[in-house]
Amino acid sequence: MKVLKFGGTSVADADAIRRVAAIVATEHQRARGAGPVVVVSALGGVTDRLLEVASLARTGDAAAARRVVDAIGQRHLAVADAIGSVEARAAARAEIEAEVAHLSSVAGALAVTREVSPRSLDAVAAIGEILSCRLVAALFADAEIPAAAVDPRTLIVTDEHFTQAAPQPEPTRAHVDANLRPVVASARVAVTGGFVAATRAGVVTTLGRGGSDYSAAILGAAIDATEIQIWTDVDGMLTADPRVVADCRLVPFLSFAEAAELAYFGAKVLHPKTIQPAAARNIPVRILNTFRPEASGTLIADNASVDAASVTALACKKGITVVTITSTGMLMAHGYMRRLFEIFERFRTSVDVVSTSEVSVSVTIDNVAHLDAIVAGLSAFAEVSVVGDLALVAVVGDRYGTDPSAFTRVVRALEGIPLRLVSQADARRNVTLVIDEDDLSSAMGRLHAEFFSAVAGASAEPAVALAEAGRPRRG
């Protein structure tokens, strides 16, 4: 049984959902009724509108918040009106109107207090996926696909870190066994929302923006899926971000480790946390294009890479900040690093790259929400400097570490571009560089030319053939 996840652009409107229905119908027939499980995001752009509702409520503007709520409701009702069955259409409309009325009441209450806690923000943001899975299931049924909506709040169990909740594997598996397996066992397609979960007490939580990919992987691991498919609006993972490099090409195969590195360091196609649940249970992940379902996509699996090249792909992120902590107290002192990183942990701020010398530590962060508090905490025992407007570039490949010339080629390609920070892990799967944002386009272009341009035209077509012929099977 497979888990198929469709993003917001894939379910943007009724026509898009019909396109998804055709993909799901084919898989349902191929599987002889044993699935698939379908995970959907909110309709494209709806989560942003819901966050806008919360923002307006925080300012006390109840009228403006309710206008946005009404617009969200009208958009979903327009999709519901595409359902052919009068009875099913009426039922869908009733569900939408009930959820929208509840959201309007919540917005009004939040506007009175002018306070939106993380818990309240999750309750508002979750509405998009709850509405989406019900609408998609109704449109599937209208297309004669036996389908049932499963409330995402009854599946993934998390802790109480609202807006960035952490899944709890064992209770999640129990909930999946109780609420998802029976739907699949009845030869129906189970449709649920990504991004949304709940605590053990049933309080709604979310997994963070882009968390629908992560939801699909969590559910795939819990239900022992044979494959997890991420359906999006691009053909798969590319050798670089196409918004930065014009001539990037498809990467047909990636190992779990390569995919995790690329996602973590900025590849937008996949949520950074998606790989871990799949890799833990050795479940292949495939990235496919909803708008070009015939395309072979990218297969991510254990040791899936067939390319002998030292570099598989590049990734990049803007909005990077380097925090440098300097103190002679580091010399010959145990416990110093623990004290330093406890500050970042206290404010739940992830560190991407770390570089150390005898008396200083430099780290990169891409979330500056708590930067002032972090600097204040660090300043209690060290001198702290901050530099923003930087970018991070990652050169990734399982075979990078076996090529003694790879690092030399990286440095040579970037000649003349100031490298503010360079990091290479012991596993030698990647080298990460921090540069000025203004140099990002030039740096990515040069690196892509160095590692890919010579083979782009020659290998693109065979790569597609390999992707079709070499797909691992898992029973």
SEDOGU-116582 format. One record per residue: y negated, z negated, x of N, C-alpha, C, O in turn. Coordinates in steps of 0.001 Angstrom, whole numbers, plus 500000, padded with zeros to 6 digits. Example, Ala and Ser with C-alpha at 12.3 -4.5 7.8 and 13.67 -1.06 7.14 Angstrom:
BEGIN
505690492200513190504500492200512300503300492200513200503319491535514236502250492920512850501060492860513670499970492130512900498862491961513409
# end
This chain:
BEGIN
501194500000500842500000500000500000498756500000500877498696499327501906497771500769500445496540500892501215495382500193500507495384500013499289494393499804501315493128499301500797492071500346501113491904500736502268491352500803500083490315501817500246488969501192499913488772500689498807488047501223500860486703500688500622485709501834500528485721502747501354484839501782499508483809502797499313482439502127499352482191501156498636481556502654500193480229502084500367479259502488499272479608503218498344478038501999499398477028502198498367476689503645498102476459504017496951476650504495499157476361505909498925477518506599498225477320507600497538478727506072498394479902506664497755479970506344496261480640507046495504479282505289495840479286504907494418477851504823493899477517503928493122477017505746494325475591505680493993475301505957492525474353505408491964476119506812491895475891507182490504477210507655489900478251507601490555477163508119488648478385508512487957479083509673488654480308509676488772478320510656489115478924511800489799479631511365491076480729511834491378478998510468491823479617509969493058480902509208492743481894509349493458480895508408491685482086507632491326483215508569490868484385508289491128482885509654490201483913510631489826484550511239491081485752511504491107483738511457492117484269511968493383485238510953493985486302511315494485484859509693493929485737508624494402487013508580493571488102508391494113486886508752492260488053508723491373489076509782491764490280509533491706488606510956492161489528512012492570490310511605493819491506511878493925489630510951494765490295510476495984491331509412495639492453509437496145490946508484494779491831507381494407493024507898493604494146507432493799492794508849492712493889509404491911494947510038492808496146509875492579494495510762493832495433511382494771496259510326495492497473510471495637495601509263495944496312508199496650497268507465495712498374507105496116496853507240494461497697506542493483498981507342493225500068506772493127498843508643493118500016509496492909500910509506494144502134509436494036500285509593495317501046509615496565501826508313496747502950508320497249501230507211496341501858505898496504502816505565495367503410504487495355502972506481494412503867506278493264503537504998492509504423504246492101502224504768492334501770503627491550501640502334492312501198501333491749502019502322493598501927501090494392500556501023495057500438501167496274499534500805494255498179500732494778497441502026494515497892502835493704496320502244495177495741501388496213494916500238495619494684500168494412494490499352496504493444498389496168492120499022496572491979499494497701491154499039495671489859499663495932488781498586496018488645497753495122488025498617497100486910497689497315485619498500497288485490499482498019484673498102496462483423498862496343482219497987496678482207496777496448481218498647497224479918498010497431479117498091496140479549498712495169477956497466496136477016497659495037476546499106495045476594499766496083476093499608493898475532500946493863474443501049494933473707500091495172474346502214495572473419502389496688472022501869496411471395502270495431471527500979497262470169500444497139470034499226496248468975498598496237471075498868495497470952497770494532470813496416495224470049495567494766471537496205496315471423494908497004469986494669497470469480493551497376469338495706497967467934495571498372467057495175497181466156494347497309467334495776496025466544495427494832466798493982494397465883493299493937468018493530494540468336492145494190467632491167495131467137490127494697467592491501496397466853490654497339465364490672497034464664489686497264464886491790496520463498491872496085463241490930494916462189490295494843464200490843494008464095489898492888463914488476493418463034487742492967464757488099494379464670486753494955463330486534495648462736485462495532462852487550496367461577487435497076460421487252496104459541486425496341460411488015495009459354487879494000459408486524493317458376485916493031460632486056493058460776484738492431460242483643493347459651482667492887460457483815494645459974482812495605458444482707495574457897481636495836457759483792495259456299483759495177455805483274493812454604483093493614456726483067492878456344482617491535456027483750490574455588483493489453456236484991490978455920486140490126457124486484489250457868487424489527457294485698488187458451485870487313458423487217486599459467487842486414457243487663486202457135488926485461457577490104486326458317490973485864457123490132487584457518491224488481459009491163488779459676492195488846459526489964488956460957489813489222461779490344488057462795491008488261461341490053486838462092490512485658461979492021485481462893492650484948460886492599485914460773494064485840461800494729486756462406495738486394461990494153487948463000494703488860464397494495488273465251495377488362464619493338487680465913493071487022466177494108485939467281494644485840465170494387485135465323495381484065465658496758484633466492497475484080465005497129485740465273498431486369466710498496486883467373499527486767467183497389487449468579497333487908469525497506486724470513498236486801469203496822485627470033496934484432470065498356483892471129498863483536468912498997483829468845500357483307469639501326484168470269502247483649469614501126485465470380502013486345471875501895486067472578502904486017472363500674485886473786500489485618474164500983484221475250501528484024473280500795483271473560501295481922473643502817481913474447503395481181472808503467482732472855504931482816474205505399483341474731506412482879474768504675484297476098505017484807477151504764483731478069505564483551477012503648483020477973503322481952477981504382480865479018504629480249476855505004480624476770506023479573477574507277479908477774508130479043478040507399481160478884508527481534480349508303481139481171509209481279480675507113480651482044506838480204482286507546478877481529507363477924483334508350478816483587509165477626484027508373476405483605508664475286484881507366476619485389506577475495484288505710474912483654504935475629484062505838473630483015505055472966483288503563473107482378502780473379484543503177472919484909501758472998484723501226474414484169500143474606485187501986475407485060501539476798483602501501477229483186500608477967482824502479476762481396502507477096480692501291476516479873500668477191481000500953475288480379499786474644480741498502475374479901497617475540482009498401475815482443497202476536481712497087477873481282496000478261481574498220478579480874498203479862479407497831479685478857497047480458478787498396478669477386498079478412477206496599478102476245495975478552478125496047477339478031494621476988478134493741478233477404492758478361479043494093479155479196493322480393477928493419481245477464492425481803477390494606481333476169494805482126475021494004481540474309493312482268474836494091480237473729493386479581473857491878479745472855491180479901475091491372479712475300489934479882474934489497481303474265488481481486475375490268482318475062489923483708473564490031483977472993489195484678472939491048483426471502491253483642470700490148482958469699489681483501471133489730481775470447488632481084470550487346481901469584486593482020471736487107482461471917485926483311471023486005484544470389485020484922470975487185485172470128487369486353468660487150486018467924486552486803468235487625484867466845487441484451466520485964484282465438485511484656467467485212483714467266483767483543467181483053484890466346482171485089468059483450485808468053482846487144466732483150487851466144482269488477466269484390487751465001484774488380463849483955487814462974483510488557463849483756486504462796482959485885462802481523486371461749480948486645463998480942486477464112479557486942463662479428488394462974478471488748464048480390489237463644480347490647462140480518490798461532479936491697461537481316489919460091481525489972459330480250489631458227480030490133459915479412488780459275478136488425459253477207489633458232476585489928460377477118490327460456476198491474459854476800492743459512476080493681459725478159492759459254478885493937460050478520495186459512478422496288461326478326494980462222477994496087463544478718495872464180478563494829463955479509496858465222480229496784466092479765497949465904480193499087467032478897497653467931478390498682468940479475499059469111480438498311469612479335500207470671480287500544471737480384499455472264481464499190472047479265498834473034479279497748472535480125496579473294480916496018471270479966496209470701480760495125470622482234495499470848483109494663470297482503496768470201483888497218471555484588497096471623485751496697472627483881497439473954484464497291474284484749495830474874485781495510473901483832494947474176484020493520473480485268492986474028485976492141472289485532493473471543486723493050472138487981493682472393488966492990472358487946495001472823489140495722474208489586495283474528490771495375475034488663494808476409488992494428476494489839493164477517490480492925475452489854492359475492490559491077475784492050491261476457492654490426475286492646492340475480494081492560476943494466492635477360495425491984477736493737493417479157494052493554479937493707492298480895494395491946479526492642491622480214492260490383480055493356489333481019493720488658478843493878489197478605494972488254479308496247488708479886496966487893479258496526490003479814497765490523481310497863490281481796498900489829482052496795490577483506496887490438483906497072488972484893497749488681483158496482488060483474496661486638483178498087486191483957498690485453482045498623486646481691499998486289482692501000486862483137501911486164483042500825488138483962501753488785485325501715488112485934502758487875485809500503487801487103500391487124487070501088485767488043501736485383485957500962485035485832501598483720485821503124483855486445503821483055485123503635484852485078505081485064486421505618485568486792506749485255487144504818486342488495505214486741489386505359485506490086506359485346489347504343484637490168504380483423489795505579482567490655506207481950488505505890482534488047507041481761488590508344482350488742509338481640488880508332483655489459509498484329490988509439484311491654510164485049491531508570483465492978508424483271493693507892484506494856508210484756492971507072485277493581506312486373493788504894485848492808504238485494495015504398485783495224503022485319494559502044486277495017501882487408493509501404485853492718500562486757492292499279486058492174499231484834492064498247486852491572496966486334490616496363487343490886496354488544489497495860486846488538495158487709489045493758488013489528493060487122488936493352489264489301491995489680488046491348490253487473491852491219487623490251489673486403489575490101486531489149491565487447488399491902485634489612492440485747489265493862485629487768494127486076487286495168485033487033493195484888485591493373486219484865493240486312483678493552487260485576492776488586484957492631489526485311493778490708484972493733489018485984494801489896486468495865489621485811497215490435485019497689488501486122497833488221485604499179487601484224499087486599484022498402488212483275499787487734481884499817487026481651501150487541482012502208485848481049501087485046480841502302484596479390502428484841478555501557483928479126503552483255477839503707481924477888502941481701478806502151481060476928503164479819476827502393478593477252503198477486476796502912478766478111504193477623478643504927477096479858504157477425481001504472476291479589503164475807480630502268475032481709503031474333481424504004475171482928502576474619484186503109475368484697504337475236485867504697476149483838504982476964484255506135478256483443506125478617482838507134478945483430505000480101482554504849481286483034505679481461484233505897482096482083506138483285482397506940484530482296506075484749481271505430485354483345506049486563483332505226487584482299505699487664481977506885488357481792504750489440480856505027490764481581504731491090481786503562491524481967505745492674482865505538493750482343504587494199483088503716494172481097504724495296480628503919494957480534502428495706481066501610493850479873502043493521479871500603493219481272500077493477481564498910492669482146500938492426483524500500493741484217500168493839484899499148494748484053501014496050484673500739496632484145499433497227484901498665496462482848499180496972482274497930496260482876496721496895483177495711494939483052496823494177483647495717494555485115495518494649485591494387494768485821496616495181487221496525496552487325495853496774488193495009497458486440496233498790486443495612498702486179494108499443486763493318497782485289493728497679484908492315496902485918491480497219486118490308495892486556492062494961487352491253494958488854491534494527489642490693495439489252492719495412490675493062496800491309492984496953492396492426497795490648493531499136491229493536499661491558492143500281492607491967499437490698491139499957491045489805499383492353489256500082493088488558498123492648489563497519493902489102498216495085489762498555496065489099498426494986491060499093496070491791500543496205491339501055497318491217501203495079491091502605495105490661502780495791489309503861496290488994501716495811488516501781496470487205501424497949487294501162498590486276501413498495488520501153499912488784499734500321488429499476501486488129498810499360488461497409499676488237496642499656489565497050499012490532495536500373489578494636500330490724493718499121490548492982499028489566493768498208491495492899497033491445491557497386492068491508497856493205490466497166491336489123497467491819488350496159491928488202495434490944487858495862493124487081494638493311485836494933494137485705496012494714484936493979494189483705494142494955483839493567496346484496492544496539483220494215497314483168493665498652481994492707498772481232492520497823481851492088499972480648491296500270480635489934499595480021488996500102481313489818498447481231488619497610482501487783497738483607488319497810482326486468497765483457485548497842483053484262497108482076484246496360483807483201497328483472481907496708484073480792497542485030481004498287483503479604497413484048478430498088485297477947497340485630478472496277485970476965497889487138476384497214486759475843495844487580475823494927485499475401495708485035474869494419484584475964493471484197475675492339484626477227493913484257478336493050482794478712493083482346479492492243482027478177494036480610478528494159480493479857494898481092480032495959479731480790494348479653482131494926479005482113496303478015481417496530479582482892497219479047483063498571479048484558498894479624485359498158478406484922499989478497486304500480478817486284501968478617485282502655479326487432502451479768487535503838478708488125504754478986488392505923477484488336504240476419488933505048476303490415504766477251491038504290475130490987505061474889492399504783475929493281505470476307493045506618476376494291504749477415495170505270478800494576505182479747495130505741478939493458504491480200492720504474481317493319503650482418492769503620481063494448502970482137495057502184483260495587503075484430495485502707482928496152504241483960496557505201484822495349505572486050495423505590484158494256505863484843493018506248485740492544505113486873492127505353485244492605503875486052492216502715487328493038502654488410492494502432487208494350502849488374495226502787489410494821503832490607494810503545488959494488505036489887494085506093490541492746505770491735492564506007489763491810505231490311490498504863491383490660503781492459490070503870491078491465502760492038491680501678493245492464502172494374492192501764493009493446503057494124494195503618495084493304504374496300493445504251494537492378505162495380491436505902496118490502504949497290490192505164495431490050503890496037489091502954497142489713502120498077489024501711497041491019501864498024491676500999499028492504501807499863493206501237498940492414503144499853493146504040499789494650503795500813495301503588498576495191503822498382496622503600498989497430504736499122496942505858499357498675504430499846499576505468498697500255506196498853500712507328497523500319505531496347500944506140495105500498505390495136500269504181494015500380506129492709500088505540491831501305505777491656501737506916491282501856504709490427503034504820488994502668504467488732502073503422488076503029505343486646502821505121486040504188504803485871505022505692485716504406503531485140505678503092483623505551503080483066504664502434482961506457503809481519506364503979480907507757503857481504508637503238479728507970504438479061509263504300478991510038505613478188510962505744479826509667506588479949510420507836481433510653508097482285510002507493481741511587509003483128511993509217483972510967509959485199511073509974483345509991510568484084508992511323483193508400512391481970508527512335483814507748513370483056507215514501482684508371515420483511509234515712481443508381515869480951509452516718480722508952518142480687507747518391480568509887519066480375509510520469479048508811520708478860508197521758478114508892519751476830508191519854476199508179518464476689508832517543475123507442518326474381507407517072473692508758516873472860509143517694474023509492515792473429510832515613471934510804515371471270511834515490471393509643515034469946509536514883469242509487516230468027509672516311470006509238517282469439509129518631469864510304519510469080510792520324471101510752519345471641511856520149472046512980519213472848512768518303471509514164519421471705515265518470473089515891518556473619516329517535473692515948519740474928516716519896476174515838519992477138516214520658476169514679519339477339513805519390478503514421518606478295515287517757479707513977518892480879514553518269481821513465517769481660512288518090482798513876516984483756512942516402484681512364517456485128513065518364484962511064517322485998510420518127487223510276517232487198509446516323488291511039517440489412511022516499490243509748516553490808509337515539490325509113517726491129507912517888490344506841518638489588507137519563490538505598518221489980504447518926491014503334518921491769503184517960491049502559519989491844501334519961491063500272519193489856500408518990491747499224518772491063498122518104489958497559518991488858497268518521490260497410520275489282496809521191488049497692521337486925497190521337488248498999521463487108499912521575486252499866520310485025499798520388486898499904519151486157499892517884485366498604517729484226498621517266485971497484518118485273496200518011484039496182518904482978495722518482484163496672520121483019496716521044481909497605520477480741497214520475482270498792519999481266499727519486480562499162518261479340499262518142481329498567517346480725498002516136479805496842516485478717496717515923480238495999517406479440494832517772478130495237518439477094494603518238478191496305519237477008496715519988476201497807519302475421498502519954476380497965517991475414498778517263475918499959516473475144500535515709477199500367516611477697501499515824477637501131514345478268500161513924476878501900513545476593501522512163477725501838511194477713501365510058478698502628511626479741503088510707480626501943510240481181502006509143480770500900511046481720499833510777481061498474510971480328498258511936481333497552510030480831496189510179481525495532511383482738495679511538480788494816512230481376494273513465482602493387513254483462493322514132482703492702512113483809491767511905485048492427511297486075491770511125484961493704510974486052494367510264487339494403511067488422494239510504487241494613512359488423494871513177489336493655513295490558493804513321488760492448513367489568491269513690490735491039512706491870490886513159490503491010511391491643490783510483492689491885510570493888491618510487492230493138510741493167494259510828493978494185512119495196494364512100493310493924513232494000493849514520494997492691514550496078492812515127494632491571513928495504490397513929496855490696513281497873490117513661496862491608512297498113491960511607498537493401511908499418493952511249497890494003512919498225495358513374498218496368512225499156497149512063497158496340511440496996497275510328496010498363510761494865498044511080496409499615510782495486500682511174494278500751510234494384500481509038493141501114510802491910501307510038491499502768510213491468503283511331491184503428509102490767504817509177489374504957508565489122504445507474488479505640509256487131505905508749487097507337508238487427508271508969486695507510506972486739508818506322485440509086505578484667508168505301485210510355505258483976510784504607484247511098503133484996512021502816483630510321502234483800510530500799483380511933500385483945512504499452482397512486501070481848513781500689482566514948501374482315516114501069483471514607502315484324515607502953485707515011503140486139514774504268486412514765502022487697514068502121488749514833502909489743514248503340488544516142503104489498516931503882489369516681505382490277517027506139488251516084505833488042515819507260489027514759507748489392513854506998489454514871509003490508513996509532490033512571509800490836511639509775488740512393510055488192511061510271488555510474511623488973511184512538488385509153511731488712508408512954489790507387512637489664506616511686490833507382513424491900506402513279491733505307514323491609505585515515491733504056513861491629502900514751492950502143514661493332501685513584493639502013515771494938501342515776495214500810517169494487501114518115496252500027517290496612499445518569496983500552519546497920501313519303496251500640520645496495501664521668496490503072521089497295503915521487495565503333520127495550504632519460494911505724520296495171506904520063494083505361521262493331506369522004494265507287522789495187506828523463494007508607522688494802509583523442493954510302524488494453511160525215492691509956524560491766510626525469491847509967526844491740508746526959492033510765527871492142510221529226490784509936529850490718509412530961489697510273529155488367510058529711488082508572529865488623507741529135487223508251530828486924506845531089486016506235530036486054505024529815485194507058529376484279506566528351484621507223527025484754508444526941484762506400525987485135506886524659483909507159523801483868508158523084482919506293523863481723506451523030480619505547523549480849504668524380479408505782523039478231504967523348477754504278522080477924504804520979477163503118522232476539502427521104475191501892521552474961501690522744474302501662520597472986501140520959472399500338519809472736500546518643471519499422520164470800498597519184469363498442519622469084498206520798468450498574518673467049498245518921466780496801518487467669496109517988465539496368518688465148495039518235465773493914519029466031492837518491466017494155520301466640493144521159465560492299521841464519492804522261465839491017521934464952490072522617465730489375523721466856488927523503465141489281524898465762488556526014465078487205526168463856487118526288465885486165526163465404484803526400465924484362527771467133484347528001465025484009528666465418483573530011465104482093530177463983481645529942466127481346530590466014479888530752466147479583532238467165479908532850465135478969532817465108478711534252464969477221534523464105476553533955465839476701535405465747475285535768466545475030537036467681475485537171465939474299537960466681473914539165467771472906538815468642472624539639467729472361537601468759471424537163470117472076536988471124471382536849470159473405536993471444474105536893472289473921538145473518473897538074471616473789539309472339473740540574473313472570540601472923471414540432474601472893540819475649471875540982475731470919539798476174469781539958475305471367538592475279470464537439476328470907536422476330472060535991477230469979536034478177470306534983477551469981533623476715469084533521477950470700532600477448470452531246476164471173530895475724471148529746475549471827531901474261472477531636474409473635530654473628473759529711475412474479530877475605475639530010475956475211528586475505475822527617476759474162528470477079473650527132475820473224526406475645473535525228474948472519527094473708472044526490472831473223526054472201473193524997472808474257526895471990475429526608472496476149525347471717476436524438473801476436525298474322477216524181474429476411522887474516476986521802474422475095522999474379474279521782473098474531520991473088474417519766472025474870521691470757475164521012470930476410520123470510476417518966471540477440520668471760478667519878472735478406518732472566478933517632473751477591518995474718477275517945474049476495516811474329476729515636473169475569517177472506474754516169471747475617515171471678475285513988471179476721515640470395477597514770471165478862514375470579479849513932472488478810514544473386479882514094472870481257514525472785482192513729472534481343515800472018482589516374472994483090517429473258482409518419473529484295517205474516484861518120473836485426519361472728485959519306474533485290520466474094485839521744474967487047522055476191486966521958474352488163522426475110489373522732475510489447524204476692489578524521474531489363525100474762489569526530474246488361527291473202487800526960474984487973528306474597486828529139474586487258530604475516487916531070473529486882531327473445487124532763472967485844533434472029485206532956473603485464534536473252484202535188472947484407536667473437485339537304472120483501537190471889483410538633472001481935538996472463481127538191471580481587540204471719480196540632470916479231539769471359478111539514469728479662539313468868478714538596468387479259537253467492478672536644468958480364536778468481480890535499469614481545534717470621481985535272469405481587533410470328482262532505469488483144531584468511482676530999469863484420531453469199485308530505470191485705529429471331486062529725469756485642528178470626486022527064469856486961526143468628486912526074470590487813525441469956488688524454470330488241523055471455487806522813469375488350522130469619488077520725468980489197519900468009489820520329469531489442518724468906490431517845468421489816516538467944490524515652468544488500516421468052487778515250467029486751515731467386485755516361465767487001515432464698486126515944464172485191514861463085484632515001464934485017513781464475484174512675464184482741513129463271482090512620464981482260514101464804480875514568464333480820516020464542479822516709463696481896516479463332481971517893462407480834518318462620480236519373461396480527517529460456479462517908461173478127518067460905477374519003462090477842517141462823476578517220463766476565518426463931475533519076464381477709518722465268477806519885464482477576521170464921476831522046463326478213521279462488478044522475462067476583522623462067476031523723461706475968521492461309474552521544462457473681522034462255472782522850463655473946521538464811473163521966465135473349523437465435472382524137465076474579523908465369474858525318464287474304526241464571473886527364463048474304525759461919473854526579461998472366526908461278471880527780462864471652526217463011470221526494463633469976527866463471468895528431464351470976528413464988470743529710464877471934530663465512471938531718464066472962530300463942474124531181462678474900530864462048474696529826462320475788531771461248476742531492461850477931530741462944478394531064461121478415529739461655479474528885460652480626528819459458480415528610461162481853529001460332483040528804461044483973527836462273484017527781460248484720527072460790485598526033460176486990526193458963487124526357461017488019526146460555489406526181461199490146525010462422490145524867460372490777524173460876491515523023460728493016523185460420493513524268460955493731522087460840495193522055461765495856523065461384496806523748462986495340523149463977495888524054465107496540523257465194496385522039465956497260523954467115497905523332468343497652524194468250497417525399469491497707523536470761497488524210471580498775524141471655499412523091472186499148525246473060500325525317474413499874525837474496499185526854475478500262525138476834499924525572477617501201525847477643502114525022478244501255526997479113502377527395480538501847527304480916500949528057481344502404526373482612501783525991483787502727526215483699503920525925484890502184526736486128502945526872487223502079527456486990501357528426488419502138526879489527501348527416489823501698528868490287500849529628489557502950529260489864503391530621488656503293531565488719503714532720487585502745531062486386502618531900486692501815533168486260502180534262487431500735533012487708499855534151488613500454535196488659499966536325489344501517534842490248502137535813489593503291536567490203503890537453488361503595536213487633504696536863486577504104537784485535503657537304486813504086539088485854503467540018484512504175540072483530503613540557484464505427539570483203506165539616482355505965538359481202506394538324482911505316537319482230505247536018480885504533536118479882505028535604480857503388536769479599502634536847478566503411537661477382503426537322479015504048538725478094504853539527477483505960538682476294506253538803478299506579537821477798507653536960476775507115535963475784507784535667477011505907535442476059505289534512474709505090535195473671505484534665474736504477536371473495504178537088472780505462537487471556505554537387473542506452537938472933507721538346472273508415537155471188508981537289472923508374535994472362509014534803471053508358534378470177509014533815470926507063534650469746506319534208468707506148535309467818505303535200468813506930536346467851506829537447466416506983536922466103507919536186465561506045537320464165506072536897463885505244535653462725504981535337464925504828534943464752503978533757464984502532534180466067502215534672464005501643534007464183500249534423465310499573533642465335499611532412466240498955534370467338498208533746466987496726533805466981496121534877466702496160532662466263494760532635467446493802532761467299492685533257468610494243532312469775493366532352471009494252532350471050495246531626472013493913533142473268494659533193474408493656533114474406492639533807475390493959532253476519493042532090477814493839532001477901494827531273478814493397532747480128494042532703481184492944532633481314492139533556481940492916531527482926491855531335484113492045532276484313493127532828484891490989532451486036491037533345487074492056532872487755492680533686487189492222531536488135493198530995487736494620531359488566495528531312486479494822531718485936496107532171486201497208531156486592498322531505485980496869529895486084497877528838484730498498528553484642499559527935483688497841529001482355498394528766481349497850529772481568496821530411480257498565529888479095498044530611477940498065529623477737499044528905477191496975529596476088496827528654474785496720529421474673495968530388473800497490528970472512497542529667471392497239528693471435497665527539470397496512529148469213496228528340468034496968528960467754496837530151467350497748528125466230498580528584465077498439527595465229497817526544463939499010527927462815499037526992463148499957525819463776501000526004462730499573524614462978500402523434462460501826523614463089502780523157461330501966524271460733503294524463461619504217525288461475505437525218462533503650526069463409504452526924464754504747526270465586505431526867464989504240525041466331504332524447466787505766524250467895506125524649465946506588523641466344507965523354466701508716524633467708509422524686465876508558525655466128509228526926467420508727527565468216509519528067467625507413527545468811506826528171470089507292527469471060507667528126470086507269526142471276507688525401471557509176525627472710509577525788470516509975525639470699511401525869471299511689527234472197512521527363470797510994528258471303511210529613472762510766529740473577511465530342473086509596529170474457509100529253475420510010528491476531510281528946474976510476527327475844511359526548476092512663527297477211513174527303475059513197527922475220514417528714476171514180529885476979515045530222476070513006530501476905512687531653478387512609531298479238513108532035478692511972530149480093511692529839480723512612528796481947512667528685479890513345528019480478514103526914480114515580526860480910516380526369478959515964527338478521517344527127479484518367527717479683519431527131480074518070528849480948519034529508482219519303528728482849520346528901482608518345527852483874518504527126483674518668525636484639518894524906482411518556525159482183518562523712482709519819523054483466519741522086482316520993523570482733522235522937484220522480523075484843523010522156484807522103524212486199522429524461487173521565523699488253522031523335486811520277523440487804519361522907487633519027521447488510518385520869486528519439520815486303519035519433487395519528518508487877518761517674487815520824518632488804521370517720490191520767517950490838520365516983490680520686519218491962520029519430491971518588518957493004518096518503490828517893519054490782516495518617491095516377517140491785515444516729490601517308516330490880517278514900492365517497514661492972516824513827492955518450515402494382518708515246495206517490515627496182517155514956494807516826516713495503515620517130495405514532516085496376513820515829494216514398515468494028513368514456494973513580513292495448512612512697495261514856512951496169515144511857497622514910512282498413514340511531497964515363513508499351515355513915499817514013514444501002513685514377498855513216514984499274512017515701499043510729514970498995509681515613498897510739513660498610509504512935499820508573512943500885508943512449499670507370513499500786506425513459501120506033512029500241505980511169502369505766511785502810505324510458503232503861510546503741503399511568503009503159509466503380501739509432504041501478508103503428501712507062505256501008508100506002500870506850505732499619506108506305499397505041
# end
